[in-house]
């Protein structure tokens, strides 16, 4: 269950943080998703570890709420796998607190520990805290994004480079917003097509390449050697992130000629 999808026509859904809720209890999962949606988050529900990992890859959320109870026996393995893949905040939810689960959560570096039954103020309050903390490390989008001499103002739909306003088409702005929102992740051609153009366009790689070329020509100092919009050869594109190398997905060296 997803409210709303990233390919909404108005493009505003690209601004709010995305939260993935993994919980095998459908009623409680749907309730949490509804609370988050009403609070202004993009909310994604997953019923088990495998579907949770799939949604993690597809939507690259800013935080995960993981209910360890109600998930199959490999629930902890799922938490560990998410932690291996990325450093986004993880809030653990359990039916009861135990010294063993608290210690394991601490060892994994989890960002929160909540006990069911959840209350809306408790959930939203804890999530807001961990996202604000993560935001200090530039992991969460806000209404204004700054990176080097690039500024994106989502409220005004305005982009500036080196103090100069750059005019982007709606499609260019939507594509740039998606890349920045998911910075540090490599987005496949089909993921980009689905979120920017719609699922009917999946397979049309030429459109993605063309609009990446448009963006580089307007934003990059040297479009043939981009420093922000990077290519993962044969897979797709990413916006550069400042995460340590071991936590980031790899991309081609900047000295390598850019593939469009």
C-alpha positions as CSV (number, residue, x, y, z in Angstrom):
1,X,0.0,0.0,0.0
2,X,1.5,3.3,-1.1
3,X,0.2,6.9,-0.5
4,X,1.1,8.8,-2.7
5,X,3.3,7.5,-5.6
6,X,6.4,9.5,-6.6
7,X,5.1,10.0,-10.1
8,X,2.2,12.2,-9.1
9,X,1.7,15.0,-11.7
10,X,2.2,17.9,-9.3
11,X,5.7,16.7,-8.4
12,X,5.3,17.9,-4.8
13,X,5.5,14.3,-3.4
14,X,9.2,14.4,-4.2
15,X,9.8,16.8,-1.4
16,X,8.6,14.9,1.7
17,X,10.6,12.2,3.4
18,X,9.7,8.6,2.5
19,X,9.1,6.1,5.2
20,X,9.0,2.3,4.8
21,X,6.9,0.3,7.3
22,X,7.7,-3.4,7.5
23,X,5.2,-5.3,9.6
24,X,3.6,-8.7,9.2
25,X,0.4,-7.5,11.0
26,X,-1.6,-6.0,8.2
27,X,-4.0,-4.0,10.4
28,X,-1.2,-2.4,12.4
29,X,0.9,-1.8,9.3
30,X,-1.9,-0.1,7.5
31,X,-2.6,2.0,10.6
32,X,1.0,3.2,10.8
33,X,1.1,4.0,7.1
34,X,-2.1,6.0,7.4
35,X,-0.7,8.0,10.4
36,X,2.4,8.7,8.5
37,X,0.6,9.8,5.4
38,X,-1.7,12.1,7.4
39,X,1.5,13.6,8.9
40,X,2.8,14.5,5.5
41,X,5.2,11.6,4.8
42,X,5.4,9.4,1.8
43,X,4.4,6.0,3.2
44,X,5.2,2.5,1.9
45,X,4.0,-0.7,3.5
46,X,5.7,-4.1,3.3
47,X,4.4,-7.4,4.8
48,X,7.7,-9.3,5.1
49,X,11.4,-9.0,4.8
50,X,11.7,-9.9,1.1
51,X,9.0,-7.4,0.1
52,X,10.6,-4.8,2.4
53,X,14.0,-5.2,0.8
54,X,12.3,-4.9,-2.6
55,X,10.6,-1.6,-1.6
56,X,13.9,-0.4,-0.1
57,X,15.5,-0.8,-3.5
58,X,12.6,0.6,-5.5
59,X,11.9,3.7,-3.4
60,X,15.0,4.4,-1.4
61,X,13.2,5.6,1.7
62,X,14.6,8.1,4.2
63,X,13.7,5.9,7.2
64,X,12.4,2.4,8.0
65,X,10.0,1.4,10.7
66,X,10.6,-2.3,11.3
67,X,8.2,-4.4,13.4
68,X,10.2,-7.4,14.4
69,X,7.2,-9.3,15.8
70,X,4.8,-10.7,13.2
71,X,7.8,-11.1,10.8
72,X,9.1,-14.5,9.9
73,X,12.0,-16.0,11.9
74,X,14.6,-14.1,9.8
75,X,13.3,-10.7,11.0
76,X,16.6,-9.7,12.7
77,X,18.5,-10.8,9.6
78,X,16.3,-8.4,7.6
79,X,17.2,-5.6,10.0
80,X,20.9,-6.5,9.6
81,X,20.6,-6.6,5.8
82,X,19.0,-3.1,5.7
83,X,21.8,-1.8,7.9
84,X,24.4,-3.4,5.6
85,X,22.8,-1.8,2.5
86,X,22.5,1.7,3.8
87,X,22.8,4.0,6.8
88,X,19.2,5.4,6.9
89,X,17.5,5.6,10.3
90,X,15.8,2.4,11.4
91,X,13.2,2.4,14.2
92,X,12.5,-1.0,15.7
93,X,9.0,-1.9,16.9
94,X,8.3,-4.9,19.1
95,X,5.5,-6.3,21.2
96,X,7.5,-6.2,24.3
97,X,11.0,-4.9,25.4
98,X,13.6,-7.4,26.5
99,X,17.2,-7.0,27.5
100,X,18.2,-9.2,24.6
101,X,16.4,-7.2,21.9
102,X,17.4,-3.9,23.4
103,X,21.1,-5.0,23.4
104,X,20.8,-6.3,19.8
105,X,19.2,-3.0,18.7
106,X,22.0,-1.1,20.3
107,X,24.6,-3.3,18.7
108,X,23.1,-2.7,15.3
109,X,23.1,1.1,15.8
110,X,19.3,1.4,15.4
111,X,17.8,4.8,15.9
112,X,14.7,4.1,17.9
113,X,12.9,1.3,19.9
114,X,9.2,1.4,20.3
115,X,6.8,-1.0,22.0
116,X,3.3,-1.9,20.7
117,X,0.6,-0.8,20.9
118,X,1.9,2.3,19.0
119,X,0.3,5.7,19.5
120,X,0.4,8.3,16.7
121,X,2.1,11.0,18.7
122,X,4.8,8.5,19.9
123,X,5.5,7.3,16.4
124,X,5.5,10.6,14.6
125,X,7.5,12.2,17.4
126,X,10.2,9.6,17.3
127,X,10.4,9.6,13.5
128,X,10.6,13.4,13.4
129,X,13.5,13.3,15.9
130,X,15.6,10.7,14.0
131,X,14.9,12.4,10.6
132,X,16.0,15.7,12.0
133,X,19.2,14.1,13.3
134,X,19.7,12.5,10.0
135,X,19.1,15.8,8.3
136,X,22.2,17.2,10.0
137,X,24.1,14.7,7.8
138,X,22.3,15.9,4.7
139,X,20.4,12.6,4.3
140,X,16.9,14.1,4.3
141,X,15.4,16.5,1.8
142,X,13.9,19.8,2.9
143,X,12.2,22.6,1.0
144,X,15.6,24.0,0.1
145,X,18.6,21.8,-0.9
146,X,22.1,23.1,-1.1
147,X,25.2,21.3,-2.5
148,X,28.3,23.3,-3.4
149,X,27.0,26.1,-5.6
150,X,23.7,24.3,-6.5
151,X,20.5,25.4,-4.8
152,X,17.1,23.8,-5.3
153,X,14.0,25.5,-3.9
154,X,11.1,23.1,-4.1
155,X,8.6,25.6,-2.9
156,X,9.4,28.0,-5.7
157,X,10.3,25.3,-8.2
158,X,13.5,27.2,-8.7
159,X,17.1,26.1,-9.3
160,X,20.2,28.3,-9.0
161,X,23.8,27.5,-9.9
162,X,26.6,29.8,-8.7
163,X,24.0,32.5,-7.8
164,X,22.3,32.3,-11.2
165,X,18.7,31.1,-11.8
166,X,18.7,28.2,-14.2
167,X,15.4,27.7,-16.2
168,X,14.4,24.0,-16.2
169,X,11.4,22.5,-17.9
170,X,8.9,20.6,-15.7
171,X,10.3,17.3,-16.7
172,X,13.9,18.5,-16.1
173,X,13.0,19.8,-12.7
174,X,11.2,16.5,-11.8
175,X,14.2,14.4,-13.0
176,X,16.6,16.5,-11.0
177,X,14.4,16.4,-7.9
178,X,14.3,12.6,-8.1
179,X,18.0,12.3,-8.4
180,X,18.7,14.7,-5.5
181,X,16.0,13.1,-3.3
182,X,17.7,9.7,-3.9
183,X,21.2,11.0,-3.8
184,X,23.9,8.4,-3.3
185,X,21.7,5.7,-4.8
186,X,22.0,4.5,-8.4
187,X,18.6,4.8,-10.1
188,X,18.0,2.4,-13.0
189,X,16.6,3.7,-16.3
190,X,13.2,2.0,-15.6
191,X,13.0,3.5,-12.1
192,X,13.6,7.0,-13.5
193,X,11.1,6.5,-16.3
194,X,8.5,5.2,-13.9
195,X,8.8,8.1,-11.4
196,X,9.3,10.9,-14.0
197,X,7.4,9.9,-17.1
198,X,5.1,7.0,-15.9
199,X,5.1,3.3,-16.2
200,X,3.9,3.4,-19.8
201,X,7.4,4.8,-20.8
202,X,9.4,2.0,-19.2
203,X,12.1,0.8,-21.6
204,X,12.5,4.2,-23.3
205,X,16.2,4.7,-22.3
206,X,16.7,7.4,-24.9
207,X,14.4,9.8,-23.1
208,X,16.4,9.4,-19.9
209,X,19.7,9.9,-21.7
210,X,18.4,13.0,-23.5
211,X,17.1,14.7,-20.4
212,X,20.3,13.8,-18.4
213,X,22.2,15.5,-21.2
214,X,19.9,18.6,-20.9
215,X,20.5,18.8,-17.1
216,X,24.2,18.4,-17.4
217,X,24.4,21.1,-20.1
218,X,22.5,23.5,-17.8
219,X,24.0,22.6,-14.4
220,X,27.5,21.1,-14.8
221,X,30.6,23.2,-15.2
222,X,31.9,20.6,-17.7
223,X,29.0,18.5,-19.0
224,X,31.4,15.9,-20.5
225,X,32.9,15.4,-17.1
226,X,30.0,15.8,-14.6
227,X,30.7,16.2,-10.9
228,X,27.0,16.0,-9.7
229,X,24.9,13.8,-12.1
230,X,26.9,10.6,-12.4
231,X,26.6,7.6,-14.7
232,X,26.5,4.0,-13.6
233,X,27.3,2.4,-16.9
234,X,24.6,0.1,-18.2
235,X,22.4,0.7,-15.2
236,X,21.4,4.3,-14.7
237,X,22.3,7.5,-12.9
238,X,22.9,9.0,-9.5
239,X,23.4,12.3,-7.9
240,X,26.7,12.5,-6.0
241,X,26.5,12.0,-2.3
242,X,29.1,12.8,0.4
243,X,28.7,9.5,2.2
244,X,31.9,7.5,2.9
245,X,32.9,5.3,0.0
246,X,32.0,2.1,1.9
247,X,28.4,3.3,2.5
248,X,27.8,4.5,-1.1
249,X,27.0,2.7,-4.3
250,X,29.9,3.0,-6.7
251,X,30.0,5.1,-9.8
252,X,32.5,5.7,-12.6
253,X,35.5,7.9,-11.8
254,X,35.0,11.6,-12.8
255,X,38.0,11.4,-15.2
256,X,36.1,8.9,-17.3
257,X,34.2,10.4,-20.2
258,X,30.5,10.7,-19.4
259,X,28.0,8.3,-21.0
260,X,24.8,10.1,-22.0
